[in-house]
Amino acid sequence: MIGVDEAGRGPLAGPVVVAAVSLPMQPGAELMSVRDSKRMTPKSRERLFGVIRSQAAAVSVAWAHPCVIDRDNILRATLEAMGRAARRAARRTLLNPVLVLIDGPCPVPSFELPQRAVVGGDAQSLCVAAASVVAKVVRDRWMARLDRRFPGYGFVRHKGYGTQAHVSALTRLGPCRAHRRSYGPVAAAGVAG
């Protein structure tokens, strides 16, 4: 099986990061401690990220950048990234047939691999939980890079979510290239900073 999950659908800035993870048939004890990334501390996610990367049969990451989200809408951009990540992971596992477990209610449209959409999949499947950890760690690291590239917004603290501090910085500085222009608070903030 390949588990697929994303991080970053709700923020006003930054990409959606999708991870696809295939785990070994007999996962080790450390892998068995993987949970939904939202229920883990940043330190635990970082530690388990290394475990997942070293022990997984396949790990793949795909991105939906803000310009794609603005062009296609968040759902379509996310599902397309899910398909890309799952295809890459399937090629790396060299196993056929593969069942792809997609976290959430929507299957990937026009997808050639057997798939199942699982609401709350990161709480029900170890490979989906592992994908949630990989996606969250990769996205958080990317937001730290964006914080250095676009200082003043506080991306390293709020990861692009619409916190009061972020909206205040957005009002003061205007949007930057990392922002999703189709999102209301960003559009309301005006022309690029």
Salt bridges, closest charged atoms under 4 A:
GLU30 OE2 - ARG47 NH1 3.40
ASP36 OD1 - LYS38 NZ 3.26
GLU46 OE1 - ARG141 NH2 2.63
ASP72 OD1 - ARG71 NE 2.76
GLU80 OE2 - ARG84 NH1 3.52
GLU112 OE2 - ARG87 NE 2.78
ASP122 OD2 - LYS38 NZ 3.33
ASP140 OD2 - ARG45 NH2 3.84
ASP140 OD1 - LYS136 NZ 2.96
